[in-house]
Structure formats: C-alpha cells, structure tokens
Amino acid sequence: MFSRRSFWKIVGAGAVGAPLAARTATGSAEAAGMLSDSPEQGMPATRPHPSFADLRQIRAGVLNVGYSEAGPAHGPAVVLLHGWPYDIHSYADVAPLLAAKGYRVIVPYLRGYGTTRFLSPRTLRDGQQSVFALDLIALMDALGIERAILAGFDWGSRTADIVAALWPERCEALVSVTGYLITNRTANRQPQPPKVEWAWWYQYYFATERGALGLENPDYRRQLARLVWRFNSPTWHFDDATFARTAAAFRNPDYVRIVINNYRWRLGLAAGDPRYDGLERRLAKGPVIGVPTVTLDGGRDPFTPAGGGAAYRDKFSGPYAHRTLKGIGHNVPQEAPEAFADAVVEADRLRRR
C-alpha cells in the first residue's frame, strides 16, 4: 500500500489529499440527506434499489465518496466502476451475485455523481482521465484495501485500465468492457469514419456553450441521458423507475462541470491540471496491461470495435480471456448481470492459475 509520501511523489505535491483519511459517518440517512433536493420536474419519485439502500460515505483524497458495500468484510475485494450517464445502479444485480460468492464488493459513485462530494470548494472540478484513477487509489487506501479486482464499463473501464496499467500492484485482476480505453489525446485528433463519429454526437454537443447550457437544464439533462441509454442499448427495455434511480445521481452539484470537462479534455478543448501531466504522458504512450484480464464486448453496443476484441488484444500481456455478449448493449452489468459477475469470477481464476 502506498505511504502518504510515496503517493504524493507520483502526482506531485498538492495533487491529492491524505489517502488514508478517516472514515466519516455512514448509513442511508446521511446519504439520503446529501440528495435531499426535490425531484426534478417530470421525474417520478423512486426508492433506491434494495442492493443500495444503505449507502456509506468515506473521506478519500479530495473527496467524500458515496459508496455501497456488500459481502464479507474480509473477502477478496472487488471494486465496480460505473460510467456516463450511469451510476452505481448499473451494478444493483451484480453486487449481490458477487457478495454471495464471498467477495467484498465496493461500488462507489465517481466524482460528480450521487452522494460523492469534493471536500473543498477550492479543488479544481477536473474530469481528465488520470484523476479518476487517483480517486480510486485514494478510496482503496481509505478502505484499507491494498489490492482489488477492478471491473468497469465506459468511464469505469478507463479508470480500471489506468490503475491496472500504472499501478498493477493495486490490481489483482481486471474486467474491462470494450477493452482498452486509455485515452491518447494526440491520437484523438485524427478523425474516424463518419459513422463512428456520429455515435459520439454528445461529445461535440458538450464542446459548445450551447451543450453546456443544455446539460445545466435539469429537464434536458434527464432527456439527454435517456436518449443516450436508448441509443447505447437498443435491446434493453428499462422502465421509468430504473431510469429515475440513476437520474437522481445527476443532481450532484458538480455533475455538469465534471462531465463537460471530461469530454472537452478528451478532445483537446480543455487543459488538464498540470500536476497530472506526468501521468498523462505515461498514459499517452499506451502502456500495456499485464494483470489477468477478461474483456467484454456488448454485441449491440454501438461503440464495440469489430473483430471480437482483436482491436485491443495486444494491449493485454497477462492471462487473458474475451467474451462477446450477443444482444447486449453498452451498459453490460445492468443488461447482463450474470455474465458480468461470471467475468469477475473468471478474472479471479486467471490470477490463481
């Protein structure tokens, strides 16, 4: 586990607060109080999924992180990471499956989502890729987790990939939907075929002031997320309550700033925090991931590259398996929870061989 001194050497003085911050009060009452604002217009009131009825909070790095925990406290740790525009409820059915197998399952809200809050109003609301990885390391330190199986999709895949690549000693094994998602901003300057570019329409929308204002509008924010859900997962027939549970996480006061900064940074339209330049230079080189890995592709995910994982196979040098899930879209853990949980168990077996 990193000491405070070695952790700060990685990111530069002042980049992250104490990684071993003390745990704050936990429980659903506090978590609910942090999202006590009235429901957005047109959004039906809904109860949290039973799997996440008892949210906890912990000080970790620059954040007070909201998270759910399931399973035995001394079981092998698994951290499940969500993406945009999703939240921890993508894992509402995965978490109990893994807990039943004896895993200690941690499902955190990323910065800008749900009950996760910045500790200081002076902290830059930064959405570049490296800060999410540093958030994850700080959370693991705060929870006393030296090594964990990391599993994610979308932003969560990218975050897990980064930790596996740069800090493999913290990652027992990896499950990554859509494979290798570490961003190279220089390569990102090159255009893709128009059909591919079209699927990323919201990135270009967010690049404009019009898009930022649209995301700030609570009703448009909800409409946009629902539109993305339908496009990303054409075979997933979610109900209103399922969407409303997740949409509540977008009322976080930093949600708009984090989302806008994340997508503008990727396109080279927003500068990153110079304290993380060293990390970003390492990531721009496309580091190979050597930990045991299972990659998953949703067969109906519009962002899945052709070739059954061949497009990114050479980025994983350790024990490896790939699965393509027929009829499944982008939100793999929520659309196919059993298959996702099986992938976590398979990744764990790969490391035990």
C-alpha positions as CSV (number, residue, x, y, z in Angstrom):
1,M,0.0,0.0,0.0
2,F,1.2,3.5,-0.8
3,S,2.5,5.6,2.0
4,R,1.4,9.2,2.1
5,R,4.9,10.3,0.9
6,S,5.2,7.8,-2.0
7,F,1.7,8.6,-3.2
8,W,2.4,12.3,-3.4
9,K,5.6,11.6,-5.3
10,I,3.5,10.0,-8.0
11,V,1.3,13.0,-8.7
12,G,3.3,16.0,-7.4
13,A,3.0,18.0,-4.3
14,G,-0.5,19.1,-3.5
15,A,-2.2,16.8,-6.1
16,V,-4.2,14.7,-3.7
17,G,-5.1,14.9,-0.1
18,A,-4.2,12.3,2.5
19,P,-5.0,8.9,1.1
20,L,-5.7,7.3,4.4
21,A,-8.3,9.8,5.5
22,A,-10.6,8.7,8.3
23,R,-14.0,7.2,7.7
24,T,-17.0,9.6,8.2
25,A,-20.4,8.7,9.5
26,T,-22.1,6.0,7.3
27,G,-25.6,5.0,6.6
28,S,-28.6,5.6,4.4
29,A,-29.8,8.6,6.4
30,E,-26.7,10.7,5.8
31,A,-26.5,9.6,2.1
32,A,-30.1,10.5,1.5
33,G,-29.7,13.8,3.2
34,M,-26.9,14.7,0.7
35,L,-29.5,14.3,-2.1
36,S,-32.4,15.8,-0.3
37,D,-33.3,18.3,-3.0
38,S,-36.8,17.8,-4.5
39,P,-37.1,15.5,-7.6
40,E,-36.7,17.2,-10.9
41,Q,-39.8,18.2,-12.8
42,G,-41.2,15.2,-14.6
43,M,-39.1,12.6,-12.7
44,P,-41.2,10.2,-10.6
45,A,-40.1,9.7,-7.0
46,T,-38.4,6.4,-6.6
47,R,-36.8,4.3,-3.9
48,P,-33.2,3.1,-4.2
49,H,-32.7,-0.4,-5.4
50,P,-32.6,-2.8,-2.3
51,S,-29.0,-3.6,-3.1
52,F,-28.0,0.0,-2.4
53,A,-30.5,1.0,0.3
54,D,-27.6,1.6,2.8
55,L,-25.1,4.0,1.3
56,R,-22.0,4.9,3.1
57,Q,-19.6,7.8,3.0
58,I,-15.8,8.0,3.5
59,R,-13.2,10.7,3.1
60,A,-10.7,9.7,0.5
61,G,-8.2,12.0,-1.2
62,V,-10.0,15.2,-2.2
63,L,-13.5,13.6,-2.0
64,N,-16.1,12.4,0.5
65,V,-17.1,9.3,-1.5
66,G,-20.5,7.8,-1.5
67,Y,-20.4,4.0,-2.0
68,S,-22.2,0.8,-1.4
69,E,-20.6,-2.3,0.2
70,A,-21.8,-5.9,0.1
71,G,-20.4,-9.2,1.1
72,P,-18.0,-10.4,3.9
73,A,-15.6,-7.7,5.2
74,H,-12.6,-10.0,4.8
75,G,-13.5,-11.4,1.4
76,P,-11.5,-10.8,-1.8
77,A,-12.1,-7.1,-2.7
78,V,-13.9,-6.2,-5.9
79,V,-14.5,-2.6,-6.9
80,L,-17.2,-2.0,-9.6
81,L,-16.9,1.3,-11.5
82,H,-19.8,2.9,-13.5
83,G,-19.7,5.3,-16.4
84,W,-21.7,8.1,-18.0
85,P,-24.6,8.7,-18.0
86,Y,-25.0,5.9,-15.4
87,D,-24.4,5.4,-11.7
88,I,-23.9,2.7,-9.1
89,H,-27.2,1.1,-10.0
90,S,-25.6,-0.4,-13.1
91,Y,-24.3,-2.9,-10.5
92,A,-27.5,-3.4,-8.5
93,D,-27.8,-7.0,-9.6
94,V,-24.1,-7.8,-10.0
95,A,-23.1,-6.8,-6.4
96,P,-25.3,-9.4,-4.6
97,L,-24.2,-12.1,-7.0
98,L,-20.6,-11.5,-6.1
99,A,-21.3,-11.0,-2.4
100,A,-23.0,-14.4,-2.4
101,K,-19.7,-15.9,-3.7
102,G,-17.8,-14.4,-0.8
103,Y,-16.4,-11.2,-2.4
104,R,-16.2,-7.9,-0.6
105,V,-17.9,-5.7,-3.2
106,I,-17.4,-1.9,-3.3
107,V,-19.5,0.2,-5.7
108,P,-18.6,3.9,-5.5
109,Y,-20.1,7.0,-7.1
110,L,-17.5,8.6,-9.3
111,R,-16.6,12.3,-8.7
112,G,-19.6,14.4,-9.8
113,Y,-22.2,11.7,-9.2
114,G,-24.6,10.8,-6.5
115,T,-23.5,11.4,-2.9
116,T,-19.8,11.9,-3.7
117,R,-18.7,15.4,-2.8
118,F,-15.5,17.4,-3.0
119,L,-14.1,18.2,0.4
120,S,-13.1,21.7,-0.6
121,P,-14.8,24.4,-2.8
122,R,-11.3,25.3,-3.9
123,T,-10.5,22.0,-5.5
124,L,-10.5,22.1,-9.3
125,R,-13.5,20.2,-10.7
126,D,-11.3,18.3,-13.1
127,G,-12.6,15.5,-15.3
128,Q,-9.4,14.3,-17.0
129,Q,-8.8,10.5,-17.0
130,S,-6.0,10.3,-14.5
131,V,-7.9,12.0,-11.7
132,F,-10.5,9.2,-11.6
133,A,-7.7,6.6,-11.2
134,L,-6.2,8.7,-8.3
135,D,-9.7,8.9,-6.8
136,L,-9.9,5.1,-6.9
137,I,-6.5,4.6,-5.3
138,A,-7.4,7.0,-2.5
139,L,-10.7,5.2,-1.9
140,M,-8.9,1.8,-1.7
141,D,-6.4,3.3,0.8
142,A,-9.2,4.8,2.9
143,L,-11.0,1.5,3.0
144,G,-7.8,-0.4,3.8
145,I,-7.8,-2.3,0.5
146,E,-4.3,-3.0,-0.7
147,R,-5.3,-5.0,-3.8
148,A,-8.6,-5.5,-5.5
149,I,-10.2,-6.9,-8.6
150,L,-11.2,-3.9,-10.7
151,A,-14.2,-4.1,-13.0
152,G,-15.9,-1.4,-15.0
153,F,-17.6,-0.2,-18.2
154,D,-17.4,3.2,-20.0
155,W,-15.6,5.7,-17.7
156,G,-15.3,2.8,-15.3
157,S,-13.3,0.7,-17.8
158,R,-11.0,3.6,-18.5
159,T,-10.4,4.1,-14.8
160,A,-9.7,0.4,-14.1
161,D,-7.5,0.2,-17.1
162,I,-5.3,3.1,-15.9
163,V,-4.8,1.7,-12.4
164,A,-4.0,-1.8,-13.9
165,A,-1.5,-0.2,-16.3
166,L,0.2,2.3,-13.9
167,W,-0.2,0.6,-10.5
168,P,-0.5,-3.1,-11.2
169,E,0.4,-3.8,-7.6
170,R,-3.0,-2.5,-6.6
171,C,-5.0,-4.6,-9.2
172,E,-5.4,-8.3,-8.6
173,A,-7.3,-8.8,-11.9
174,L,-9.3,-6.7,-14.4
175,V,-12.7,-6.9,-16.1
176,S,-12.9,-4.2,-18.8
177,V,-15.9,-3.7,-21.1
178,T,-14.9,-2.6,-24.5
179,G,-11.3,-3.5,-23.7
180,Y,-8.5,-0.9,-23.7
181,L,-10.0,2.6,-23.2
182,I,-7.0,4.7,-22.1
183,T,-7.1,8.0,-24.0
184,N,-4.3,9.3,-26.1
185,R,-5.3,12.9,-26.9
186,T,-2.9,13.2,-29.7
187,A,-4.3,10.2,-31.5
188,N,-7.8,11.6,-30.7
189,R,-7.1,14.5,-33.1
190,Q,-7.4,12.1,-36.0
191,P,-11.0,11.8,-37.4
192,Q,-12.8,8.5,-37.6
193,P,-15.2,7.4,-40.4
194,P,-18.3,9.5,-40.2
195,K,-20.5,6.6,-39.0
196,V,-18.2,6.2,-36.0
197,E,-18.1,10.0,-35.4
198,W,-21.8,10.2,-35.5
199,A,-22.1,7.9,-32.5
200,W,-20.2,10.4,-30.4
201,W,-22.5,13.3,-31.2
202,Y,-22.9,14.3,-27.5
203,Q,-19.1,14.9,-27.2
204,Y,-19.4,17.6,-29.9
205,Y,-22.5,18.9,-28.3
206,F,-20.7,19.3,-25.0
207,A,-17.8,21.1,-26.8
208,T,-20.1,24.0,-27.3
209,E,-21.5,26.6,-24.8
210,R,-25.0,25.5,-26.1
211,G,-24.3,22.0,-25.0
212,A,-23.1,23.0,-21.5
213,L,-26.2,25.1,-21.0
214,G,-28.3,22.2,-22.2
215,L,-26.7,19.9,-19.6
216,E,-27.3,22.5,-16.9
217,N,-31.0,22.4,-17.7
218,P,-32.4,19.7,-15.3
219,D,-35.1,18.5,-17.7
220,Y,-32.8,18.5,-20.8
221,R,-30.1,16.7,-18.7
222,R,-32.6,13.9,-18.0
223,Q,-33.8,13.8,-21.6
224,L,-30.3,13.6,-22.9
225,A,-29.3,10.7,-20.6
226,R,-32.4,8.8,-21.5
227,L,-31.7,9.3,-25.2
228,V,-28.1,8.0,-24.7
229,W,-29.4,5.0,-22.8
230,R,-31.7,4.1,-25.7
231,F,-29.0,4.6,-28.3
232,N,-26.3,2.7,-26.4
233,S,-28.5,-0.2,-25.5
234,P,-31.1,-0.8,-28.3
235,T,-32.3,-4.1,-26.8
236,W,-32.6,-3.1,-23.2
237,H,-36.2,-2.2,-22.2
238,F,-35.7,-0.4,-18.9
239,D,-38.6,1.0,-17.0
240,D,-39.2,4.5,-15.7
241,A,-38.2,3.6,-12.1
242,T,-34.9,2.1,-13.2
243,F,-34.0,5.3,-15.1
244,A,-35.2,7.6,-12.3
245,R,-33.0,5.8,-9.7
246,T,-29.9,6.6,-11.8
247,A,-31.0,10.1,-12.9
248,A,-31.1,11.2,-9.3
249,A,-27.3,10.8,-9.3
250,F,-27.1,13.6,-11.9
251,R,-28.3,16.2,-9.4
252,N,-24.9,16.3,-7.9
253,P,-23.7,19.9,-7.8
254,D,-20.5,19.1,-9.7
255,Y,-22.1,16.8,-12.3
256,V,-22.2,19.3,-15.1
257,R,-18.7,20.6,-14.6
258,I,-17.2,17.1,-14.4
259,V,-19.0,15.8,-17.5
260,I,-18.3,18.9,-19.6
261,N,-14.6,19.0,-18.6
262,N,-14.2,15.2,-19.2
263,Y,-15.4,15.4,-22.8
264,R,-13.7,18.7,-23.6
265,W,-10.4,17.4,-22.2
266,R,-10.6,14.3,-24.4
267,L,-11.0,16.4,-27.5
268,G,-8.1,18.7,-26.5
269,L,-10.5,21.6,-25.8
270,A,-9.8,21.9,-22.1
271,A,-6.4,21.9,-20.4
272,G,-5.7,19.3,-17.8
273,D,-4.3,20.1,-14.3
274,P,-0.5,20.4,-14.8
275,R,0.1,18.4,-11.7
276,Y,-1.0,15.3,-13.6
277,D,1.0,16.0,-16.8
278,G,3.5,13.3,-15.9
279,L,0.7,10.7,-15.5
280,E,-0.9,11.8,-18.7
281,R,2.4,11.5,-20.6
282,R,2.8,7.9,-19.4
283,L,-0.8,7.1,-20.4
284,A,-0.4,8.7,-23.9
285,K,2.3,6.0,-24.6
286,G,-0.4,3.4,-24.4
287,P,1.1,1.2,-21.6
288,V,0.4,-2.5,-21.9
289,I,-1.7,-4.1,-19.1
290,G,-0.1,-7.2,-17.6
291,V,-2.6,-8.2,-14.9
292,P,-5.0,-11.1,-15.5
293,T,-7.9,-9.7,-17.6
294,V,-11.3,-10.5,-19.0
295,T,-12.6,-8.2,-21.7
296,L,-16.2,-8.0,-22.6
297,D,-18.0,-6.6,-25.6
298,G,-21.7,-6.0,-25.9
299,G,-22.7,-7.3,-29.3
300,R,-25.2,-4.5,-29.7
301,D,-23.0,-1.8,-28.2
302,P,-22.5,1.0,-30.9
303,F,-19.0,1.6,-29.5
304,T,-17.8,-2.0,-29.7
305,P,-14.9,-2.3,-32.2
306,A,-15.3,-5.1,-34.8
307,G,-13.2,-8.2,-34.5
308,G,-14.2,-9.8,-31.2
309,G,-11.6,-8.0,-29.2
310,A,-8.8,-8.2,-31.8
311,A,-8.6,-4.4,-32.0
312,Y,-7.1,-4.2,-28.5
313,R,-5.8,-7.7,-27.8
314,D,-2.2,-6.7,-27.9
315,K,-2.7,-4.2,-25.1
316,F,-3.1,-7.1,-22.6
317,S,0.0,-9.2,-22.0
318,G,-1.1,-11.3,-19.0
319,P,-3.5,-14.2,-18.6
320,Y,-6.5,-13.2,-20.8
321,A,-10.0,-14.1,-21.9
322,H,-12.5,-12.3,-24.1
323,R,-16.3,-12.7,-24.3
324,T,-18.7,-11.0,-26.7
325,L,-22.3,-10.9,-25.4
326,K,-24.9,-11.3,-28.1
327,G,-27.8,-9.0,-27.9
328,I,-26.3,-6.8,-25.2
329,G,-25.6,-3.1,-25.4
330,H,-23.3,-0.7,-23.7
331,N,-24.5,-1.0,-20.1
332,V,-23.2,-4.6,-19.8
333,P,-23.5,-5.0,-16.0
334,Q,-27.1,-3.9,-15.9
335,E,-28.2,-5.6,-19.0
336,A,-26.3,-8.9,-18.3
337,P,-25.5,-9.0,-14.6
338,E,-24.9,-12.8,-14.5
339,A,-22.4,-12.6,-17.4
340,F,-20.6,-9.7,-15.8
341,A,-20.4,-11.4,-12.4
342,D,-19.1,-14.5,-14.2
343,A,-16.4,-12.4,-15.8
344,V,-15.3,-11.2,-12.4
345,V,-15.0,-14.7,-11.1
346,E,-13.2,-15.8,-14.3
347,A,-10.7,-13.0,-13.9
348,D,-10.1,-14.1,-10.3
349,R,-9.5,-17.6,-11.5
350,L,-7.0,-16.4,-14.1
351,R,-4.9,-14.8,-11.4
352,R,-5.0,-18.0,-9.4
353,R,-3.6,-20.3,-12.1
